Amino acid sequence: MPAPSMGSQNFKLTRRSLLEKMFAVAGAAGISATSSVSGFARQRQQDDNQRTIVHPSLSRQLARWTVGLRYEDLPPDVVDRAKGLTLHAIASALLGSQLPGGQQAVKLITEEEGGVRNGATMLVIGKKATKGGAAFTNAEMMLAGGKWDTFRMLTHPGTSIIPAALAAAEIEGASGKGFLTALAAGYEVMERMAADFIPTVMARGFHAGPVFGIFGAAVAAAKILRFTEDQTASAIGLSVNLAGGNLESGGLREGAAVRNAMLAVGLAKQGSRSEETALEGNAGFYHAYAGNNKGQLTYSFTGDT
């Protein structure tokens, strides 16, 4: 999905360079690339304050862009694409509701969460569950249906982002424009975070779909729920703790990612806070999943490592 234009507030981060830039910024803020994790933790508060004011962290830059995005900023082709992706995902859920994967998810959540009154709706069957439960079920039905959108062959953003947005929109009573804006934000953030790192992450045994899908889902829900910049940054950072997906195991993918995303969003709404450098820090997301926090790749789509 193309990057929505924000006029004077253009989202200037490129994909791989966004991490390389943030690693350089961390050094400028006084954080040595070779500093120990414990030493980093001791000075985290003063560094957080400095980065927030002078050198915003990666999660904060993403949050700031997300909060500032308006429906009016979206190019017509992005709006049209977001509508098409939503219909595509719902059609896949209709198919998936008739297949074992979708039916197992419905049975599980119905048994575990039956009787919820103020939750979100599970597609096709029309029953209520918690926001996380409904999003999980809808994602599993979309996956079971097999009609997925695809980004760089190996991730399927709509199977996590759209269920999160549907659940949040229902609870919030969001408008159609608000829903579409949230989808654009979720897709943009997920794809910028994932793009060049997909081969490296998967070579390490992780499934890039759910590993990155949780961030798109969290951002979409946060946007619909009208989170502040601080809340959105925390939702992104908290999602680092819940990101996961293994190629060898398989079987539990975007459904788990979106359920975990709704947990991170709920915690952020209650005031839970994440470290500013949860993504690019010395012990952060990219270090864990890509093997380093410098933007260096083990494998790439272009051979540029």
RACORNOR-V445964 format. One record per pair of residues at least 4 apart in sequence whose C-alpha atoms are under 6 Angstrom apart, sorted by sequence separation. I is the first residue (numbers start at 1). GAP is how many residues later the second one is. D is the distance in Angstrom with one decimal. If there is no record, write none. Layout:
i=I gap=GAP d=D
i=I gap=GAP d=D
//
This chain:
i=6 gap=4 d=4.7
i=14 gap=4 d=5.4
i=17 gap=4 d=5.8
i=27 gap=4 d=4.8
i=40 gap=4 d=6.0
i=44 gap=4 d=5.8
i=48 gap=4 d=6.0
i=50 gap=4 d=5.7
i=51 gap=4 d=4.1
i=52 gap=4 d=4.4
i=56 gap=4 d=5.9
i=60 gap=4 d=5.9
i=77 gap=4 d=6.0
i=92 gap=4 d=6.0
i=93 gap=4 d=5.9
i=100 gap=4 d=5.9
i=106 gap=4 d=5.9
i=109 gap=4 d=5.5
i=110 gap=4 d=4.9
i=122 gap=4 d=5.4
i=129 gap=4 d=5.5
i=130 gap=4 d=5.9
i=151 gap=4 d=5.3
i=157 gap=4 d=6.0
i=158 gap=4 d=5.2
i=165 gap=4 d=5.8
i=168 gap=4 d=6.0
i=169 gap=4 d=5.5
i=174 gap=4 d=5.9
i=184 gap=4 d=6.0
i=187 gap=4 d=5.9
i=191 gap=4 d=5.5
i=194 gap=4 d=5.8
i=199 gap=4 d=6.0
i=202 gap=4 d=4.9
i=208 gap=4 d=5.9
i=209 gap=4 d=5.6
i=218 gap=4 d=6.0
i=227 gap=4 d=5.5
i=234 gap=4 d=5.8
i=239 gap=4 d=6.0
i=246 gap=4 d=5.9
i=262 gap=4 d=6.0
i=268 gap=4 d=4.8
i=277 gap=4 d=4.7
i=280 gap=4 d=5.5
i=283 gap=4 d=5.9
i=286 gap=4 d=5.2
i=287 gap=4 d=4.8
i=5 gap=5 d=5.8
i=13 gap=5 d=5.3
i=26 gap=5 d=5.4
i=27 gap=5 d=5.6
i=51 gap=5 d=4.7
i=97 gap=5 d=4.9
i=121 gap=5 d=5.7
i=122 gap=5 d=5.6
i=129 gap=5 d=5.3
i=150 gap=5 d=5.7
i=169 gap=5 d=4.8
i=201 gap=5 d=5.8
i=202 gap=5 d=5.6
i=222 gap=5 d=5.4
i=227 gap=5 d=5.8
i=267 gap=5 d=5.4
i=279 gap=5 d=5.0
i=287 gap=5 d=4.0
i=96 gap=6 d=5.1
i=97 gap=6 d=5.8
i=121 gap=6 d=5.6
i=150 gap=6 d=4.6
i=278 gap=6 d=4.9
i=279 gap=6 d=4.6
i=280 gap=6 d=6.0
i=287 gap=6 d=4.7
i=121 gap=7 d=4.6
i=149 gap=7 d=5.4
i=286 gap=7 d=5.3
i=298 gap=7 d=6.0
i=120 gap=8 d=5.4
i=297 gap=8 d=4.7
i=119 gap=9 d=5.7
i=120 gap=9 d=5.6
i=119 gap=10 d=5.2
i=120 gap=10 d=5.9
i=198 gap=10 d=5.8
i=119 gap=11 d=4.5
i=120 gap=11 d=5.2
i=116 gap=12 d=5.9
i=119 gap=12 d=5.5
i=122 gap=12 d=5.0
i=116 gap=13 d=5.4
i=121 gap=13 d=5.9
i=280 gap=13 d=5.7
i=120 gap=14 d=5.8
i=113 gap=16 d=5.7
i=139 gap=20 d=5.2
i=139 gap=24 d=5.8
i=138 gap=25 d=5.9
i=190 gap=25 d=5.8
i=239 gap=25 d=5.6
i=190 gap=26 d=4.6
i=238 gap=26 d=5.5
i=135 gap=28 d=4.8
i=135 gap=29 d=5.6
i=187 gap=29 d=5.8
i=235 gap=29 d=5.4
i=186 gap=30 d=4.0
i=235 gap=30 d=5.1
i=106 gap=31 d=5.8
i=105 gap=32 d=5.3
i=211 gap=32 d=5.0
i=186 gap=33 d=5.1
i=211 gap=33 d=4.8
i=235 gap=33 d=5.3
i=186 gap=34 d=4.6
i=211 gap=34 d=5.8
i=234 gap=34 d=5.8
i=210 gap=35 d=5.7
i=131 gap=36 d=5.6
i=238 gap=36 d=5.6
i=183 gap=37 d=5.7
i=231 gap=37 d=5.5
i=237 gap=37 d=5.1
i=102 gap=38 d=5.5
i=182 gap=38 d=4.6
i=207 gap=38 d=4.9
i=102 gap=39 d=4.2
i=206 gap=39 d=5.5
i=207 gap=39 d=5.2
i=234 gap=39 d=5.2
i=206 gap=40 d=4.5
i=207 gap=40 d=5.3
i=234 gap=40 d=4.9
i=182 gap=41 d=5.4
i=205 gap=41 d=5.9
i=206 gap=41 d=5.6
i=217 gap=41 d=5.9
i=237 gap=41 d=5.3
i=102 gap=42 d=5.7
i=182 gap=42 d=6.0
i=205 gap=42 d=5.5
i=101 gap=43 d=5.4
i=210 gap=43 d=5.3
i=214 gap=43 d=4.8
i=218 gap=43 d=4.9
i=97 gap=44 d=5.5
i=210 gap=44 d=4.8
i=214 gap=44 d=5.7
i=217 gap=44 d=6.0
i=96 gap=45 d=4.4
i=240 gap=45 d=6.0
i=96 gap=46 d=5.9
i=120 gap=47 d=5.4
i=210 gap=47 d=5.3
i=214 gap=47 d=5.3
i=93 gap=48 d=4.6
i=96 gap=48 d=4.5
i=93 gap=49 d=4.1
i=96 gap=49 d=3.8
i=92 gap=50 d=4.8
i=95 gap=50 d=4.8
i=93 gap=52 d=5.7
i=89 gap=53 d=6.0
i=92 gap=53 d=4.4
i=160 gap=53 d=5.8
i=164 gap=53 d=5.4
i=168 gap=53 d=5.4
i=155 gap=54 d=4.2
i=92 gap=55 d=5.1
i=161 gap=55 d=5.6
i=165 gap=55 d=5.6
i=157 gap=56 d=6.0
i=161 gap=56 d=4.1
i=165 gap=56 d=5.3
i=160 gap=57 d=5.6
i=164 gap=57 d=5.8
i=6 gap=67 d=5.5
i=5 gap=68 d=5.6
i=4 gap=70 d=5.1
i=201 gap=88 d=5.7
i=201 gap=89 d=5.3
i=200 gap=90 d=6.0
i=160 gap=94 d=5.3
i=200 gap=97 d=6.0
i=160 gap=98 d=5.2
i=200 gap=98 d=5.3
i=200 gap=99 d=4.9
i=199 gap=100 d=5.5
i=199 gap=101 d=5.5
i=71 gap=110 d=5.3
i=140 gap=115 d=5.4
i=139 gap=116 d=5.0
i=66 gap=119 d=5.9
i=136 gap=119 d=4.5
i=136 gap=123 d=5.3
i=132 gap=127 d=4.5
i=132 gap=130 d=5.4
i=64 gap=165 d=5.5
i=63 gap=166 d=5.4
i=63 gap=169 d=5.3
i=63 gap=170 d=5.1
i=60 gap=173 d=5.2
i=59 gap=174 d=5.3
i=15 gap=177 d=4.9
i=16 gap=180 d=5.9
i=57 gap=219 d=5.9
i=57 gap=220 d=5.9
i=48 gap=228 d=6.0
i=23 gap=271 d=5.8
i=20 gap=274 d=5.4
i=20 gap=275 d=5.0
i=19 gap=276 d=5.4
//
